Amino acid sequence: MGVPTDYATYLRIDELLDLQQPLSDGAHDEMLFIVVHQVYELWFKLILHELDAAAVALDDARAHAALRPMHRAVAVEQLLIDQLHVLESMSPDGFMRFRDPLAPASGFQSTQFREIEALSGAGDARHLDAAGRDEIHRAQLSERLGGRTLYTALGMSMRAAGFDAPDGDHADARARRMSALASLYRDHDDAPRAVLHELCEAFVDHDETIARWRHHHALMAAREIGSRTGSGGSLGVAYLQSTLDRRFFPELWEVRNQL
């Protein structure tokens, strides 16, 4: 047996509760701002943990084993949206009382969120140069950007199930993938095809939930800062609005046109 432990020791509660260190001189809402964003990073960590598990299962052609982690990731992503209501309880003037000391820190610099994007197929090498990203985080994101994505892992499981779903961006590979997806969506009565179909829809759930979070996040930011630039020097709300149409898995949306 291991060494006996207790709740506070196992969860390292004292260390966790010592991580909230406001920079302002008594701005009440800064504690809320810090806690919410630290919780976001914990949720991002869990989302990556689950998406990685799904990708590993797909690499091994174990599509059934990818379902639970995908569904769990989506459940956590719903919490990302719900958590925005807590931030919205902060008034614009309450935020302005501690905004200046934050500069140039910005949510734009969240390495873990950029990792989620990269694993989901929407990585952008320009994010490697985000201000405040140290060499460790830069290497971490660079590895993600150079790695396989959830969608390429899905393709491996589809090929293992007998579908003609090659990798590649050229027109022929894309046409064959779309044909394979259309076949799967039209006929998924037998168990192996049903699992792959459910998995594709879980991918769409992941894509849609992050899109809804982006939309709500942009509205929340507009409510707090109006048309000001972001604390890290970005375009603020204008930048967030420019991301609203991003999709991780465009082919899974497009296949609906072929049914």
C-alpha positions in Angstrom: 0.0 0.0 0.0 1.0 3.6 -0.6 1.6 6.2 2.0 -1.7 7.4 3.5 -2.8 10.8 2.3 -5.7 13.2 2.8 -7.8 15.5 0.6 -5.6 18.7 1.0 -2.4 16.8 0.5 -3.5 14.8 -2.5 -4.9 17.9 -4.3 -2.1 20.1 -3.0 -4.8 22.6 -1.9 -2.4 25.0 -0.1 -0.2 25.4 -3.2 -3.3 25.8 -5.4 -4.8 28.5 -3.3 -1.5 30.4 -3.1 -1.5 30.9 -6.9 -3.9 33.8 -7.0 -1.6 36.9 -6.7 -3.4 40.1 -7.8 -1.2 42.9 -9.3 -3.5 45.8 -8.6 -3.9 47.7 -5.4 -7.2 46.3 -4.1 -9.3 46.0 -7.2 -12.0 43.6 -6.0 -12.8 41.9 -9.3 -9.2 41.0 -10.1 -9.5 37.9 -7.9 -12.5 36.7 -10.0 -10.5 37.4 -13.2 -7.5 35.4 -12.0 -9.5 32.4 -10.7 -11.7 32.1 -13.8 -8.6 32.1 -16.1 -6.7 29.7 -14.0 -9.7 27.4 -14.0 -9.8 27.8 -17.8 -6.2 26.5 -18.0 -7.1 23.5 -15.9 -10.0 22.7 -18.2 -7.8 23.2 -21.2 -5.4 20.6 -19.6 -8.2 18.1 -19.2 -9.5 18.7 -22.8 -6.0 18.0 -24.2 -5.8 14.9 -22.0 -9.0 13.6 -23.5 -8.3 14.6 -27.1 -4.9 13.0 -26.9 -6.5 9.8 -25.6 -9.0 9.8 -28.5 -6.2 10.4 -31.0 -4.1 7.5 -29.6 -7.1 5.2 -29.8 -7.7 6.2 -33.4 -4.1 5.7 -34.3 -4.6 2.1 -33.2 -7.8 1.7 -35.1 -9.8 1.5 -31.9 -12.6 3.9 -32.8 -14.8 2.7 -30.0 -12.2 3.6 -27.4 -12.1 7.2 -28.8 -15.8 7.9 -28.1 -15.7 8.3 -24.3 -12.8 10.8 -24.3 -14.4 12.8 -27.1 -17.7 13.0 -25.3 -15.9 14.0 -22.1 -13.9 16.8 -23.9 -17.2 18.2 -25.3 -18.8 18.1 -21.9 -15.8 20.1 -20.5 -16.0 22.6 -23.4 -19.6 23.3 -22.5 -18.3 24.4 -19.1 -16.0 26.9 -20.9 -19.2 28.6 -22.2 -21.0 28.4 -18.9 -17.9 29.9 -17.2 -18.2 33.1 -19.3 -21.3 34.0 -17.3 -19.1 34.4 -14.2 -16.8 36.8 -16.1 -19.9 38.7 -17.3 -20.7 39.4 -13.7 -17.8 41.9 -13.7 -18.7 45.4 -14.7 -16.6 47.3 -17.3 -15.4 49.8 -14.7 -14.6 47.0 -12.4 -12.3 45.5 -15.1 -10.7 48.9 -15.9 -9.6 49.1 -12.2 -7.0 46.4 -12.8 -6.6 46.2 -16.6 -3.5 48.3 -17.0 -1.2 46.2 -14.8 -2.1 43.1 -17.0 -0.5 44.5 -20.1 0.9 42.9 -22.2 -0.5 39.6 -20.8 -3.4 38.3 -22.9 -5.5 35.2 -23.4 -4.1 35.2 -26.9 -1.0 33.8 -25.3 -2.6 30.7 -23.9 -0.4 27.9 -25.2 -2.8 25.2 -24.2 -5.7 26.6 -26.2 -3.3 26.9 -29.2 -2.5 23.2 -28.6 -6.2 22.3 -28.7 -6.5 24.2 -32.0 -3.4 22.5 -33.4 -4.5 19.0 -32.4 -7.9 19.8 -33.9 -6.3 20.8 -37.2 -6.4 24.5 -37.0 -2.9 25.2 -35.8 -1.2 28.4 -36.9 2.6 28.8 -36.8 2.3 32.5 -36.3 1.1 31.8 -32.7 4.6 30.6 -31.9 5.7 34.3 -31.7 3.0 35.4 -29.3 4.4 37.8 -26.7 5.1 36.2 -23.4 5.5 32.6 -24.7 8.7 31.2 -23.2 11.0 28.7 -24.9 9.3 25.7 -23.1 5.9 26.7 -24.2 7.2 27.6 -27.7 8.7 24.1 -28.0 5.5 22.5 -26.7 3.3 24.3 -29.3 5.9 23.6 -32.0 5.6 19.9 -31.3 1.8 20.1 -31.6 2.0 22.0 -34.8 4.2 19.3 -36.4 2.2 16.4 -35.1 -0.8 14.5 -36.5 -4.3 15.9 -35.9 -7.5 14.3 -34.7 -8.8 14.3 -38.3 -5.8 12.5 -39.7 -6.1 9.9 -36.9 -9.8 9.5 -37.8 -8.6 8.8 -41.4 -6.4 5.9 -40.1 -9.4 4.3 -38.4 -11.6 4.7 -41.4 -9.0 3.1 -43.7 -8.6 0.3 -41.2 -12.4 -0.2 -41.5 -12.1 -0.5 -45.3 -12.9 3.0 -46.3 -11.0 4.7 -49.1 -10.1 7.8 -47.1 -6.5 8.8 -48.0 -4.5 11.6 -46.3 -3.5 14.7 -48.3 -4.8 18.0 -49.5 -4.8 17.4 -53.2 -8.1 17.3 -55.0 -8.2 13.5 -55.6 -7.6 12.6 -52.0 -10.2 15.1 -50.8 -12.8 13.8 -53.3 -12.2 10.2 -52.1 -12.5 11.2 -48.4 -15.7 13.0 -49.1 -17.1 10.0 -50.9 -16.1 7.8 -48.0 -17.7 10.1 -45.5 -20.9 10.3 -47.5 -21.1 6.5 -47.7 -20.6 6.3 -43.9 -23.3 9.0 -43.2 -25.8 7.3 -45.5 -25.2 3.8 -44.1 -24.2 3.3 -40.5 -26.5 0.5 -39.3 -23.8 -2.1 -38.6 -21.8 -1.8 -35.4 -18.4 -0.8 -36.8 -19.9 1.9 -39.1 -22.1 3.1 -36.3 -19.1 3.7 -34.1 -17.3 5.7 -36.8 -20.5 7.7 -37.5 -20.9 8.5 -33.8 -17.3 9.5 -33.7 -17.6 11.9 -36.6 -20.6 13.5 -34.9 -18.6 13.8 -31.7 -15.9 15.6 -33.7 -18.6 18.0 -35.0 -19.8 18.5 -31.4 -16.3 19.4 -30.4 -16.0 21.8 -33.4 -19.4 23.4 -32.7 -18.9 23.8 -28.9 -15.6 25.6 -29.4 -17.3 27.8 -32.1 -20.1 28.7 -29.7 -17.5 29.5 -27.0 -15.7 31.8 -29.5 -19.0 33.6 -30.2 -19.9 34.1 -26.5 -16.4 35.1 -25.7 -16.5 37.8 -28.4 -19.8 39.1 -27.0 -18.4 39.1 -23.4 -15.3 41.0 -24.5 -17.4 43.6 -26.3 -19.4 44.0 -23.1 -16.3 44.5 -21.0 -13.9 46.6 -23.2 -16.0 47.8 -26.2 -13.9 48.4 -29.2 -10.6 48.9 -27.3 -7.5 47.0 -28.3 -6.8 43.8 -26.3 -4.5 44.0 -23.3 -1.8 42.2 -25.3 -2.0 44.7 -28.1 -4.3 42.6 -30.3 -7.3 44.1 -32.1 -9.4 43.0 -29.2 -13.0 42.3 -30.1 -12.3 42.7 -33.8 -9.8 39.9 -33.6 -12.2 37.6 -31.7 -14.9 38.3 -34.3 -12.5 37.4 -37.1 -12.2 33.8 -35.6 -15.9 33.1 -35.5 -16.1 31.2 -38.8 -13.2 28.9 -38.1 -14.0 25.2 -38.3 -11.7 22.4 -37.2 -13.3 19.8 -39.5 -14.7 21.5 -42.6 -15.2 18.2 -44.5 -17.5 16.9 -41.7 -19.7 19.9 -42.2 -19.5 19.8 -46.0 -20.6 16.1 -46.1 -24.1 17.2 -45.2 -24.4 18.7 -48.6 -24.0 15.3 -50.2 -26.7 13.4 -48.3 
